[in-house]
Amino acid sequence: MQGELNILESKLAQLVGLTRRMRAENHQLRQDLAEALSRARQSDDKINNAKSRLEIILAKLPDEKI
């Protein structure tokens, strides 16, 4: 009986340790995701800004007549 309790205690300790590591990893992954999403939004903003500037430049170019 004591042996079974020791095994159970060991498995429970492993489970607690794994749960803590997974929580820490999950927290880090959430931070990484937030940073990646922020960079993606910044990239989208830069692309849209460049697109707007190009559209303005193209609008100023004379039409080519053949």
C-alpha angles and dihedrals in degrees: 000000000000090000091054091050091050091051091048091048091051093049091048091051089051090050092050091049092048091048091052092049091048092050091051091047091047090051091051092047091052090052091047090049092050090051092047092050090049091051090047091053090049090050091049090051091051092048092049091047091051090046091053092049091049092049090053091049092047091049090056094052115098118249113259113237120196 
